[in-house]
Amino acid sequence: MRSARHVAAQRRGRLAETLAAWRLRLAGWRIVARDLRLPAGQVDIVAKRWRTLAFVEVKARNDADDAADSLHPAQAARIARAAGQYLATRPQFAAFEVRFDMVLVAPGRWPRHVKDAWRDSPQRPK
């Protein structure tokens, strides 16, 4: 059975992802997938705009700087592996520039979109 704390954290996470998705939409991004779960890992949001495909990690904390610092290298690597797995099954994105972004969510603030938050090279299909 899940604790009340766990349920509340999940609810906050879903709200943060919804706010992040709206922030991206208002900036002209089209949401391709949300809460994408693959064997290699999980991606909060996949969004596209023009010829750019962004794999977006949403971080919600009490302070945006704390949210920015909360992405660990192992988590970034899992997201990159999941991105590679996703791209391997989506040839329509083969010519797209791939990027890893973050959206930082903090109470009382407009969500902040950090473009190209980290670099990695997802393995593209041959």
C-alpha distance (Angstrom), angle and dihedral (degrees) to the residues before:
residue distance angle dihedral
M1 . . .
R2 3.80 . .
S3 3.76 119.0 .
A4 3.79 122.9 -121.0
R5 3.81 88.1 -112.8
H6 3.82 91.1 56.1
V7 3.80 92.5 47.9
A8 3.81 91.3 49.0
A9 3.82 91.2 49.5
Q10 3.82 90.9 50.8
R11 3.79 90.6 49.4
R12 3.83 91.2 50.8
G13 3.80 89.8 48.4
R14 3.81 93.1 51.6
L15 3.81 90.6 48.1
A16 3.82 90.9 49.7
E17 3.82 90.4 50.1
T18 3.80 90.9 49.5
L19 3.82 91.2 50.5
A20 3.80 90.1 47.1
A21 3.81 92.0 50.0
W22 3.81 90.8 51.6
R23 3.80 91.0 47.0
L24 3.79 89.3 54.4
R25 3.82 93.8 44.7
L26 3.79 91.3 52.2
A27 3.82 88.3 53.4
G28 3.81 90.9 54.7
W29 3.80 100.9 -94.9
R30 3.80 121.9 138.5
I31 3.80 114.3 -140.6
V32 3.81 108.7 -129.3
A33 3.82 97.7 176.1
R34 3.79 140.4 -2.8
D35 3.79 128.7 -157.7
L36 3.79 90.3 4.9
R37 3.81 110.0 -169.1
L38 3.78 118.8 -166.7
P39 3.81 131.5 163.0
A40 3.83 89.1 -103.4
G41 3.80 94.9 52.3
Q42 3.78 147.8 -64.0
V43 3.82 129.8 -74.2
D44 3.80 120.7 -163.6
I45 3.82 97.3 -151.9
V46 3.79 136.5 1.6
A47 3.80 111.2 -162.2
K48 3.78 135.9 172.9
R49 3.76 134.6 -157.3
W50 3.78 122.5 174.4
R51 3.83 104.2 -38.6
T52 3.81 96.3 -24.1
L53 3.79 123.7 102.2
A54 3.80 114.3 -165.0
F55 3.78 126.0 -163.1
V56 3.78 101.5 -154.3
E57 3.79 127.8 -158.0
V58 3.81 113.9 -160.5
K59 3.79 117.1 -149.4
A60 3.80 122.1 -173.5
R61 3.79 120.7 -169.9
N62 3.79 137.1 144.2
D63 3.81 88.8 -97.5
A64 3.83 128.0 35.1
D65 3.82 91.7 -135.2
D66 3.81 90.1 55.0
A67 3.79 88.7 49.5
A68 3.81 91.3 51.6
D69 3.81 91.1 51.3
S70 3.80 94.2 48.7
L71 3.80 97.9 79.6
H72 3.79 108.5 99.2
P73 3.83 123.1 -156.1
A74 3.82 92.5 -116.6
Q75 3.81 90.1 54.1
A76 3.82 91.5 48.5
A77 3.82 88.9 51.2
R78 3.83 91.5 51.1
I79 3.82 90.4 50.7
A80 3.82 90.3 49.9
R81 3.83 90.9 50.4
A82 3.80 90.0 49.4
A83 3.81 89.4 48.8
G84 3.79 90.4 53.4
Q85 3.78 91.1 49.2
Y86 3.82 91.0 48.9
L87 3.82 92.4 48.7
A88 3.81 91.4 49.4
T89 3.80 89.5 65.3
R90 3.83 97.6 39.4
P91 3.83 110.6 66.6
Q92 3.82 90.0 170.5
F93 3.82 87.6 75.5
A94 3.83 96.1 49.5
A95 3.82 93.7 107.2
F96 3.80 95.1 43.6
E97 3.77 124.7 109.1
V98 3.81 106.2 -117.3
R99 3.76 120.7 -143.9
F100 3.79 138.7 171.7
D101 3.80 114.3 -133.6
M102 3.79 136.3 173.1
V103 3.77 132.1 -147.9
L104 3.79 113.0 -153.7
V105 3.78 116.6 -153.0
A106 3.80 122.8 -166.2
P107 3.82 129.0 165.6
G108 3.79 114.7 -89.4
R109 3.81 93.4 10.4
W110 3.77 134.3 101.1
P111 3.84 108.0 -109.2
R112 3.80 110.5 -96.2
H113 3.81 118.4 -134.9
V114 3.81 111.8 -148.4
K115 3.78 108.0 -163.5
D116 3.79 118.9 -149.3
A117 3.80 90.7 4.1
W118 3.80 91.4 173.7
R119 3.77 138.7 -0.6
D120 3.75 127.2 -120.5
S121 3.76 135.6 141.9
P122 3.78 113.9 -124.5
Q123 3.78 111.2 -150.9
R124 3.79 105.1 -105.5
P125 3.79 121.6 -152.4
K126 3.80 115.6 -94.5
